[in-house]
């Protein structure tokens, strides 16, 4: 197991002559092995995911979904999972029912909202991730909801609304370190990179500097018009160096992007991050970031430190393709960053801002671990607005990554507080 916390289910995808998928359960459910005979089916599945999420966005009338729109929204959501399942696993009844049987046996309490969500870990290389979050593995035949309460219940048939999902890339040196450190004053160093024309980015910055001001020490926003400030690559390379040029004892713990992203279907290294602020406009390809990082790291005598968690909130009018969005976490995880949270496609500005707030509120204010915070953010959008688009966010990070309390608060929380699993106390639902 690659994580610090044993997963309830692991899904290992291995691509050889044919793609092999191995499902393993911690509770002793017999393992399930599947072979995808069709070549290129994973690539086709990611194209279908991209198209499906775009359709879901199109049928969402606003951030908040009215009861009259719930059947159409849920149908668009559930059809994504059914199409992907059909592409990946075929249409043989015994295969489909066998997969459902395995999932319900492996996670019999997974849909019970009164219990902690189970942990599912998907392991593969950059090109072999299953979009587990949107798959309705508990039940592939939907009951169409007619109101918010029924929508919440039916969404728990999808993996992403019933489980914490950790994506683990097979990299030479996976990031380590589960503690996000705070300053002596108890504030978490966070670097904020922006596209200032996005209303959602302004809301995110406003939340960090108001509601969370006592918990977060913001460096930024960047850019802000000072051309003498460190470049984007220099900031990614050395999280200890502030925008003012100071060398800090506690480096950035989170690198937060509220920006545009552009992802090409066929040329991942040409994918771009676009920032703006103070009259500056920056549009930087991932390939250029990789080249410049390599140059900086090749210099002798470079000290190393634990690299920050990256949260990339791509919103507004940018175009992110699910087929090539994997290039963003791949770059940062190869850089040694301790994790990456980001969406498969660009999301509406209002949704991005609400997801950010819903993610950081449990992580920073309630000091829950990251895996639970991502799960709570998805659930918050669904419960508060009837909006299921939080399913588009994926987590490539250890679920136990957490903010370490200051010494005045009694030190770091014990691991027992952060463990997702606990003995069942009620019957499954």
N, C-alpha and C positions, 0 to 999 in steps of 0.2 A: 504494500500500500504506500502510495506516494505522499499522502497528506499526514498531518499530525493527528487527525481524528479518523478512526476507522469508518469507512462508508458503509451504509446499510446495503447498498447495491453498487457494484462497479460495472461499468460498460467499457470494455476494452476493444477498440477498433484497430485492426491490423490489416494493412493492404499488401498483399503479395500477388500471386497470379489471380486470385479472387479475393475480394474483401471479406475478412472474417470478423464476426462480432461475437464476443463472449460476454454473457451476462452472468454475474456471480452475486449471490446473496449472503449476507452475514449471518442470517438466522438459520442456515442449513437447508434452505430450499434447493432442490437439485438444480445444478447449473443449466444454462441454456446456451447452446452454440448455434450460430446461424451463419450461412454463407450467402453473400450477395453475388449471384451468378452474372448479373448484367454489368459489364464494364462501364465505368463512368457514371454509375447511378448516384454516387455521393455528390458529384458535381451537379447532376440534374436536380437532385434534391435541394441543393442550396439555391439553385435558380428558382425552383418552385417556392422555397421559403421567401425569397426576395419578392416574387410576384404576389404571394399570399399576404405578406405583411403590408405591402402597398395597397392591396384591396381592403384590408382591414382599416388602414388609415383613411381610405376614401369613404368608408361607410360610417366612420366616427364623425358625428355632426359637430362636436365640440369636445372640450375637455370633459364635461359632464354629459353622461348618456341618460336620456329620458327613458322611462319604461316603454314607451311606444317603439323605441329604436332597439331595444334589447334583443329581440329575436333575430333581427338582421345582423347585429354586431356579433352575437354569439355564433350564428351560422357561418359568418366569414372567418371567425377565429377557429372554430372546430374543423372547418373544411381544410384549413392549412395542415393541421395534424393528420387528418385522414388521407389527404393527397400524399403527404410525405410518407406515411406508413405504407400506403399502397405501392409507391415507388420503391421503397426500401425492402419491404418484406413480401410483396406480391399479394395475390388475391386468393390464395388457398385457405379455406376456412380453418383447417386444422392448424396451420402455421399461425394465423392471426389469433385464434382462440388460445393456442399454446402460449403465445407471448403475453396475452392478458392474464392467463392463469398464473404464469410465473410472476408477473408484476404484483398481482394481488396477494399471492402467497408470500412473496419476499417482503412486501410492505403492507401488512394487513391493517395497520393503524394509520397509514399515510394520509388518508383523507379526513381524519378526525381533527377538527380545528382546535379541540381542547388539549391536544398533545403537541409537543415540540415537533416540527417538521423533520422527517428523516433526511439523511444526506445521501445523494447520488453523485458518484464521481464518474465522469466520462474521460477516458484516457486515449490519446491518439496523437498523431503528428498534425502539422498545420493543415493538412488537406483531408483529414479523415474524421472530423468531428461530426457526430450525429446531432442534429438540432433537437435534443431531448426535450427541451423546455416546452415545445409546442405539441409534443406527441400525446394523444389521449390514451395512454397505455392502461389506465384503470378500466376504461370503458370506451370503446370506439363507436358505439351506437348512441347518439346523443338524445337527451331529453331537452326539448327546446324550452328555455326559460321565458317567463312572461313578465318578471319584475326583478328588482335588484337582488332581493334575497335568493331567488331561484338562480339567478346568474352566478352569484358567489358560490352556491352549492355545486352547480354544474361545472364551473371552471376548475373545481378541485379534481376533476377527472383528468386534467392535463398535468404533466409532470411539474412544470414550472410554478403552478399554483398550489401544489401539494408537497413539494420537496425543495430542499436546498440543492442546487446543482453546481458542482464544481467541475470546471473544465481544466484538465491537466495536459499541458503540452509536453511531449517527449523532447526535452532539451538536455544538453550536456551537463549543465549545472543548474538545477532548479533553484529558484530563490528561496532563502531561508529567513528565519526571524519572524516571530509572531507578534512582536510588541511594536506598536507605534508610540514613540516616545514623546513626552511633553516637556516643555521648558520648566525651569525651577518655579515659575509662576503658575504652572498647571495648564498651559495652553499648548495646543498642538500646532506645529509649524505646517502651514499649507500654502503652496504657491498657486496663485490664481491666474490662468491664462485665458484671455477673453477675445470675443468679437463684440465690441461695444455696441454695435447696432442691433444686436439681439436683445429684445426686451427680457427674455428668459435669463440671459447672462447677467443682466443688471439686477434681476430679482435674486439670482443665486448669490451674487456678491453682496447685495443688501442683507440677505439672511445671515451670511457669514459674519458681517460686520455689525449686526444688531443682535438678533436672537442668540447667536452662537459666539458673540464677541468675547465672552469670558472663557470659552473653551478653545478658541481658534486664534492663532496668530497668523494673519494673512500677510504674505509678501506679494505685492502686486496691487492692482492688476497689471498685467503685461500684455501687449505693449501699452505705454502711456505717453509716448511722444519724445522720450529721451533716447536719442540715437546712440548715446554712449553706454547704455545699459548692455548687459550681457546678451548675446544672441540666444535664440531658442535652443540651439544645440548645446551651447555652453551651460545653459541652465539644466538641461536634461543630463548632461555629463557630470556636473558637480552640484549636487543639491545642498551643499554646505554654503555656497556663495550666494549671498543675498543680492537683490537687484541693485542695492546701493554699493555693492562691492565688499561688504563685510564678510569675514569668515566666521561662521557661527558654530557653537559647540553642538547644538542639536540641528541636524540638517532637515530639509523638507521631509515630512513624513507622508504627505499627499501632494501629488501633482494634479491639479484639477483643471481640465480644459472645458470651457463653455464657448464653443466655437463652431465654425463650419468645417466639415470634412468632405472630401471628394474622393470617391473610390471608383476606379475603372474596373471594368469586367475582366480585362485581359492583361493588364500591366500593373501588378500590385505595387511595384516600387515607384510608379508614377502617382500613386495615391497621395493626396495632399492634405495638409492641415492649414486652415486659413484663420489668421488672427487679425485684429485691428484695434486701435486705440490711440487717442491723442494725435490723430492725423496720420498715423502709420498704418500701412497695410502690408501684411506678410502672408505669403502663400508658399509653403515649403514642402517639397516632395519628400516622401519617406526615403527614397533612394539617396537624396542629398543628406538627410539626417544620418543615415547609416554610414555614408562615406566620411562625413565630418567626425562622427563619433569614433570611427576606426582611427582616424588621424590623431585625435586627442588621446585615445587610449594607448597609442603606440609610443608615446613619449616616455622616456625612462623616469623613474622616481615618482610615478603617480600613486598617491594613496587611494585606498578604497574605503567606502563606507556602505552601510546598508542603504539601498536605493528605495525611493518612495513608492507607495501604491499610486497607480495612475487611474484616474477617473476621467473618461472622455465622454462628454455629453454633446453629441453631434446633433444639432437642431437647425431649425430654420429652413432655408431653401436649398441647402447643400444636397448632393445626391450620394448616398451611401448604398452600395450594393451588398446584399448579404453574401454573394459569391466571393467577394474580395475583401470584406470587412475584417477577415482574419489576419490580414497583413498588419493591422494596427497593434493588436495584442502581441503578435509575433515579434515585431520590432522591439517593443518595450520589454518583453520577457527575455529576449536575447540580450538586451542591455543589462539584465540583472535586476530589473524592478520587481518588487515583491508581489505584484499582482496587477491585474488590469480589469476594470469594469467599463463596459461600453455596450452600445446598442448595435444590433445587426444592420439596421438601416437608420437614416436620419429620422428623428421624431419631431412632431410639432413643438414649437417653442414653449407653449404653455405646459405640455406634457413633460418636456425635459426639465423645466424649472420645478415642477411638482415632484418628479421622481427624485431629483437631487435633494430637495428638502426632506422627502420621505426616507431617503437613504441615510442622510447625515444625522437626522434627529435621533434614531436609535444608536447609531455608531458613536456620535460625539456627546450627546446629552445624556443618553441612558446607558452608554458604555456597553452595548451589546456587541458580540463579535460580528465580523463582516458578513459571514454567510447568512446569519439570521437577519442582519440589517438589509441585505439585498432582497431576501424573501419578504420581509416586512414592507419594503418599499413597493414591491409588486402588489402585495395585498392591500396596501394603503390606497393606491390608485383605484383598485377594483372596488373596495368597500366605500371609499369616500365619493367617487365620481362614477362608479359603474364602468370604468375605463380599463380594458384589459391590455393596453399597449405596453405596460411594464414587462410583459412577456418577451419583448424584443431585446431586453438587456441581458447580457451574459457575464458571468464571473469567472475569470481565470485567476484564482487566488485561493490561498488556504482559508477555509471558512472560519478558522479560529484566530485569524489576524484581528487584533483588537487594540484599542487605545489604552495605554498603560496609565493607570491613575497616578497622580503625583504622590509623593511620600506623605504629604499632609492628609491625603485621602486614604492612606493605609496601604499604598502599593498596588501592584497589579491584581486584578481579580483572579481568583483561583480557577483552575481549569474546569472544576466541577460545575461552576456557574455557566460556563460557555459550552458545555457538551450538549450536542443536539439531541442525542438519544437519552431516553429515560424509560424505565419499565412501564409498560402500558398500565394505565389505571382505569380504563373504561373500554367498552366494546368498540370495535371498528365501525366506521360508518361508510 
